[in-house]
Amino acid sequence: MRRLAVLLSLACILFQTTLVRAAEPYGIGLEGFAYPYPVSMLAVPTEGEALRLAYMDVKPTGAANGRTVLLLHGRNFPSSYWEPTIKVLTAAGYRVVVPDQIGFGKSSKPLFALSFDMLARHTALLLDHLNLPKVDVVAHSLGGMLAVRFSRAYPARVDRLVLEAPIGLEDYRNFAPPVETERLLTIEDALTADGYRQQLVTNYSLTLPPEDITPFIDARMRIKDAADYPRWLRAFVSSYQMLYSQPVVYEYPLLTQPVLFLMGANDHNAPGRPFAPEALRPKMGENAKLAGEIAAKMKNAKVEVFPGVGHLVHLEAKDRFNASMLSFLNAPR
């Protein structure tokens, strides 16, 4: 009995310690939040701030094919959410480079305004640092907007382009008015864990089990207790102002690379919808339809729509997404 009491006491202490650790805040560079592969840092001084770009550089696990895939993340998720895609690509022989853009994930959070041109320039600097003259690009959501701008600014550096549920398929300024940064700061700061979960499920039409998105919700909430949280908050709001004020929809027809759109049929994500007039909101976010209309104007583009899938295609429909992605990347030119 005495031994059992001691074991129960130790178990209780371990449980309490786990709770304490779980309550510890993450840093605004996601210090304390584990990534699936080692993270390196590249200095990218910009506008007088000493910034660091975080990235994973993962070697092939299968027979190397000499090609590299660049993965570009969305706005509400760190690059760690690419883990299943990284495993599939590396098994197929690809080297995979996965940055957190400045303002996101483990990278620095600047106080100045973000721009797609700046993020594209940083991406080029990263490829220079890794001696990669040309890559294939797989991009999700906000990363799709960056991929378009990067491919336009550096066309010789992109071979093929996979756009997974990209936003920016319409000009959000045609529906919603501009919103003051201070108002956005107040709205984002007031967001609770339950509110954030509901926002993701509703906006993204997710079919994922709740536990699959809990780590990302937990990360968002635990950053709020960091000493420099206001800096993170301002960078996050700046990313909204960037996607709202810097449309790329007019650039799609100018792309020269082969492009594959992988769209969830249920994805009606439309940044700015809450600020749009009530009558215009239903007209926003017809993303699968918009992708088809845009592809028809492009030199070499096709669209695949996944029934019953929302905004996180690579997580909601892993097998089909991976098959479509690899078939496109491996097809002869």
C-alpha positions as semicolon CSV with decimal commas, in nm:
position;residue;x (nm);y (nm);z (nm)
1;M;0,000;0,000;0,000
2;R;0,279;0,235;0,089
3;R;0,447;0,175;-0,247
4;L;0,117;0,237;-0,425
5;A;0,073;0,562;-0,233
6;V;0,421;0,676;-0,335
7;L;0,353;0,591;-0,699
8;L;0,023;0,778;-0,691
9;S;0,195;1,077;-0,534
10;L;0,464;1,078;-0,803
11;A;0,198;1,048;-1,073
12;C;0,012;1,343;-0,923
13;I;0,328;1,554;-0,919
14;L;0,404;1,458;-1,281
15;F;0,048;1,551;-1,385
16;Q;0,067;1,886;-1,209
17;T;0,407;1,956;-1,367
18;T;0,263;1,874;-1,709
19;L;-0,022;2,120;-1,651
20;V;0,223;2,392;-1,549
21;R;0,435;2,330;-1,855
22;A;0,127;2,330;-2,077
23;A;0,042;2,674;-1,945
24;E;0,384;2,819;-2,022
25;P;0,370;3,078;-2,300
26;Y;0,538;3,035;-2,635
27;G;0,766;3,309;-2,757
28;I;0,648;3,511;-3,055
29;G;0,904;3,316;-3,258
30;L;0,718;3,001;-3,151
31;E;0,992;2,918;-2,904
32;G;0,868;2,606;-2,727
33;F;0,658;2,488;-3,023
34;A;0,817;2,182;-3,184
35;Y;0,878;2,159;-3,558
36;P;0,915;1,820;-3,730
37;Y;1,263;1,890;-3,870
38;P;1,562;2,103;-3,764
39;V;1,511;2,476;-3,812
40;S;1,786;2,704;-3,943
41;M;1,798;3,083;-3,954
42;L;1,904;3,320;-4,232
43;A;1,975;3,686;-4,160
44;V;1,771;3,912;-4,390
45;P;1,830;4,273;-4,275
46;T;1,539;4,490;-4,389
47;E;1,442;4,851;-4,323
48;G;1,689;4,887;-4,038
49;E;1,567;4,579;-3,850
50;A;1,788;4,274;-3,800
51;L;1,548;4,004;-3,915
52;R;1,591;3,628;-3,922
53;L;1,415;3,397;-4,167
54;A;1,346;3,050;-4,026
55;Y;1,345;2,752;-4,259
56;M;1,364;2,373;-4,273
57;D;1,585;2,212;-4,538
58;V;1,497;1,843;-4,564
59;K;1,697;1,593;-4,768
60;P;1,537;1,319;-4,978
61;T;1,476;0,989;-4,803
62;G;1,414;0,809;-5,133
63;A;1,643;0,800;-5,435
64;A;1,733;1,165;-5,499
65;N;1,595;1,305;-5,825
66;G;1,801;1,626;-5,815
67;R;1,497;1,851;-5,778
68;T;1,380;2,074;-5,493
69;V;1,031;2,172;-5,385
70;L;0,971;2,499;-5,204
71;L;0,667;2,490;-4,972
72;L;0,495;2,821;-4,892
73;H;0,260;2,832;-4,593
74;G;-0,070;3,011;-4,534
75;R;-0,150;3,290;-4,291
76;N;-0,297;3,102;-3,996
77;F;-0,052;2,812;-3,976
78;P;0,323;2,777;-3,920
79;S;0,523;2,587;-4,178
80;S;0,525;2,280;-3,950
81;Y;0,179;2,191;-4,087
82;W;0,353;2,080;-4,406
83;E;0,495;1,772;-4,227
84;P;0,282;1,511;-4,415
85;T;0,365;1,674;-4,749
86;I;0,736;1,689;-4,667
87;K;0,740;1,315;-4,593
88;V;0,575;1,230;-4,924
89;L;0,800;1,458;-5,129
90;T;1,124;1,345;-4,968
91;A;1,023;0,979;-5,010
92;A;0,974;1,057;-5,381
93;G;1,331;1,187;-5,403
94;Y;1,280;1,561;-5,366
95;R;1,476;1,794;-5,145
96;V;1,224;2,014;-4,965
97;V;1,278;2,369;-4,841
98;V;1,017;2,507;-4,605
99;P;1,049;2,868;-4,484
100;D;0,846;3,060;-4,232
101;Q;0,805;3,396;-4,402
102;I;0,903;3,709;-4,209
103;G;0,611;3,790;-3,978
104;F;0,511;3,425;-3,936
105;G;0,603;3,112;-3,740
106;K;0,957;3,106;-3,604
107;S;1,075;3,399;-3,818
108;S;1,115;3,756;-3,696
109;K;0,812;3,979;-3,647
110;P;0,887;4,325;-3,789
111;L;0,714;4,645;-3,689
112;F;0,702;4,782;-4,044
113;A;0,437;4,690;-4,301
114;L;0,470;4,358;-4,482
115;S;0,465;4,328;-4,860
116;F;0,460;4,041;-5,106
117;D;0,753;4,198;-5,289
118;M;0,960;4,186;-4,971
119;L;0,864;3,826;-4,897
120;A;0,948;3,729;-5,256
121;R;1,286;3,898;-5,224
122;H;1,357;3,713;-4,899
123;T;1,258;3,385;-5,065
124;A;1,506;3,452;-5,346
125;L;1,776;3,528;-5,088
126;L;1,705;3,196;-4,919
127;L;1,739;3,008;-5,247
128;D;2,064;3,194;-5,316
129;H;2,191;3,096;-4,971
130;L;2,110;2,730;-5,042
131;N;2,256;2,745;-5,397
132;L;1,923;2,659;-5,556
133;P;1,883;2,830;-5,896
134;K;1,542;2,673;-5,970
135;V;1,266;2,503;-5,768
136;D;0,916;2,369;-5,797
137;V;0,672;2,556;-5,573
138;V;0,380;2,414;-5,373
139;A;0,189;2,691;-5,197
140;H;-0,120;2,711;-4,977
141;S;-0,366;2,995;-4,909
142;L;-0,175;3,321;-4,850
143;G;0,133;3,134;-4,971
144;G;-0,043;3,110;-5,306
145;M;-0,048;3,488;-5,335
146;L;0,323;3,496;-5,252
147;A;0,391;3,217;-5,503
148;V;0,228;3,420;-5,780
149;R;0,431;3,730;-5,694
150;F;0,753;3,527;-5,658
151;S;0,696;3,348;-5,988
152;R;0,634;3,680;-6,163
153;A;0,934;3,852;-6,007
154;Y;1,173;3,558;-6,057
155;P;1,027;3,352;-6,345
156;A;1,353;3,172;-6,420
157;R;1,362;3,032;-6,066
158;V;1,027;2,849;-6,079
159;D;0,976;2,534;-6,285
160;R;0,621;2,425;-6,187
161;L;0,365;2,570;-5,954
162;V;0,106;2,390;-5,741
163;L;-0,147;2,624;-5,582
164;E;-0,346;2,463;-5,303
165;A;-0,662;2,656;-5,213
166;P;-0,495;2,992;-5,283
167;I;-0,656;3,310;-5,164
168;G;-0,631;3,620;-5,378
169;L;-0,842;3,474;-5,660
170;E;-1,046;3,793;-5,639
171;D;-0,970;4,151;-5,543
172;Y;-1,111;4,186;-5,191
173;R;-1,115;4,565;-5,229
174;N;-1,412;4,521;-5,464
175;F;-1,621;4,389;-5,175
176;A;-1,490;4,516;-4,841
177;P;-1,375;4,864;-4,740
178;P;-1,032;4,919;-4,586
179;V;-1,018;4,864;-4,211
180;E;-0,803;5,068;-3,973
181;T;-0,509;4,880;-3,828
182;E;-0,604;4,979;-3,472
183;R;-0,949;4,827;-3,517
184;L;-0,798;4,503;-3,645
185;L;-0,555;4,494;-3,353
186;T;-0,848;4,517;-3,111
187;I;-1,044;4,244;-3,289
188;E;-0,752;4,000;-3,307
189;D;-0,646;4,067;-2,948
190;A;-0,996;3,984;-2,820
191;L;-1,005;3,646;-2,996
192;T;-1,046;3,349;-2,759
193;A;-0,946;2,986;-2,817
194;D;-1,309;2,889;-2,880
195;G;-1,355;3,187;-3,109
196;Y;-1,042;3,100;-3,305
197;R;-1,147;2,738;-3,343
198;Q;-1,489;2,844;-3,469
199;Q;-1,327;3,091;-3,705
200;L;-1,107;2,822;-3,859
201;V;-1,385;2,566;-3,885
202;T;-1,631;2,815;-4,036
203;N;-1,402;3,012;-4,265
204;Y;-1,212;2,708;-4,385
205;S;-1,504;2,458;-4,396
206;L;-1,276;2,208;-4,225
207;T;-1,349;1,837;-4,215
208;L;-1,052;1,761;-3,989
209;P;-1,101;1,608;-3,643
210;P;-1,087;1,882;-3,373
211;E;-0,766;1,740;-3,225
212;D;-0,582;1,796;-3,553
213;I;-0,612;2,175;-3,527
214;T;-0,585;2,202;-3,148
215;P;-0,202;2,243;-3,150
216;F;-0,231;2,545;-3,377
217;I;-0,506;2,700;-3,165
218;D;-0,299;2,632;-2,855
219;A;0,001;2,802;-3,016
220;R;-0,202;3,110;-3,105
221;M;-0,333;3,145;-2,750
222;R;-0,003;3,079;-2,574
223;I;0,174;3,347;-2,776
224;K;-0,063;3,598;-2,612
225;D;0,125;3,556;-2,283
226;A;0,464;3,637;-2,435
227;A;0,626;3,959;-2,318
228;D;0,651;4,093;-2,675
229;Y;0,309;3,970;-2,787
230;P;0,210;4,321;-2,913
231;R;0,485;4,288;-3,174
232;W;0,344;3,954;-3,293
233;L;-0,005;4,098;-3,302
234;R;0,099;4,393;-3,517
235;A;0,280;4,165;-3,762
236;F;-0,025;3,938;-3,790
237;V;-0,254;4,232;-3,859
238;S;-0,002;4,363;-4,111
239;S;-0,041;4,036;-4,302
240;Y;-0,414;4,107;-4,343
241;Q;-0,344;4,456;-4,470
242;M;-0,095;4,305;-4,716
243;L;-0,335;4,053;-4,867
244;Y;-0,614;4,312;-4,881
245;S;-0,417;4,597;-5,037
246;Q;-0,180;4,403;-5,266
247;P;-0,396;4,186;-5,497
248;V;-0,235;3,932;-5,728
249;V;-0,548;3,823;-5,917
250;Y;-0,446;4,036;-6,216
251;E;-0,108;3,860;-6,238
252;Y;-0,227;3,501;-6,291
253;P;-0,267;3,532;-6,670
254;L;0,092;3,655;-6,688
255;L;0,242;3,339;-6,537
256;T;0,449;3,137;-6,784
257;Q;0,505;2,825;-6,572
258;P;0,273;2,520;-6,570
259;V;0,023;2,568;-6,287
260;L;-0,201;2,320;-6,105
261;F;-0,483;2,448;-5,883
262;L;-0,592;2,199;-5,615
263;M;-0,918;2,328;-5,473
264;G;-1,158;2,213;-5,203
265;A;-1,516;2,224;-5,329
266;N;-1,634;2,346;-4,989
267;D;-1,369;2,617;-4,957
268;H;-1,536;2,957;-4,951
269;N;-1,268;3,136;-4,753
270;A;-1,276;3,510;-4,827
271;P;-1,063;3,746;-4,618
272;G;-1,250;4,066;-4,545
273;R;-1,597;3,912;-4,562
274;P;-1,692;4,025;-4,207
275;F;-1,627;4,385;-4,312
276;A;-1,816;4,370;-4,642
277;P;-2,176;4,490;-4,682
278;E;-2,423;4,213;-4,604
279;A;-2,547;4,198;-4,965
280;L;-2,197;4,135;-5,102
281;R;-2,082;3,866;-4,858
282;P;-2,249;3,571;-5,037
283;K;-2,072;3,672;-5,358
284;M;-1,726;3,634;-5,204
285;G;-1,513;3,322;-5,183
286;E;-1,643;3,114;-5,475
287;N;-1,289;2,983;-5,491
288;A;-1,322;2,665;-5,697
289;K;-1,525;2,853;-5,957
290;L;-1,281;3,145;-5,956
291;A;-0,986;2,910;-6,005
292;G;-1,154;2,763;-6,313
293;E;-1,223;3,106;-6,459
294;I;-0,868;3,222;-6,398
295;A;-0,710;2,902;-6,534
296;A;-0,901;2,948;-6,859
297;K;-0,714;3,277;-6,911
298;M;-0,372;3,127;-6,839
299;K;-0,113;2,984;-7,074
300;N;-0,074;2,645;-6,906
301;A;-0,303;2,582;-6,609
302;K;-0,548;2,319;-6,493
303;V;-0,780;2,285;-6,196
304;E;-0,869;1,984;-5,983
305;V;-1,157;2,021;-5,739
306;F;-1,184;1,789;-5,437
307;P;-1,550;1,719;-5,340
308;G;-1,634;1,746;-4,972
309;V;-1,305;1,919;-4,887
310;G;-1,243;2,263;-4,737
311;H;-0,944;2,496;-4,728
312;L;-0,676;2,262;-4,591
313;V;-0,665;2,022;-4,883
314;H;-0,322;1,872;-4,803
315;L;-0,447;1,771;-4,457
316;E;-0,812;1,694;-4,530
317;A;-0,750;1,478;-4,839
318;K;-0,386;1,373;-4,797
319;D;-0,375;1,074;-5,030
320;R;-0,552;1,238;-5,321
321;F;-0,364;1,565;-5,274
322;N;-0,029;1,385;-5,270
323;A;-0,115;1,178;-5,576
324;S;-0,222;1,484;-5,775
325;M;0,078;1,687;-5,663
326;L;0,332;1,416;-5,750
327;S;0,167;1,335;-6,083
328;F;0,192;1,702;-6,182
329;L;0,550;1,748;-6,058
330;N;0,674;1,425;-6,216
331;A;0,502;1,467;-6,553
332;P;0,739;1,514;-6,850
333;R;0,765;1,865;-6,989
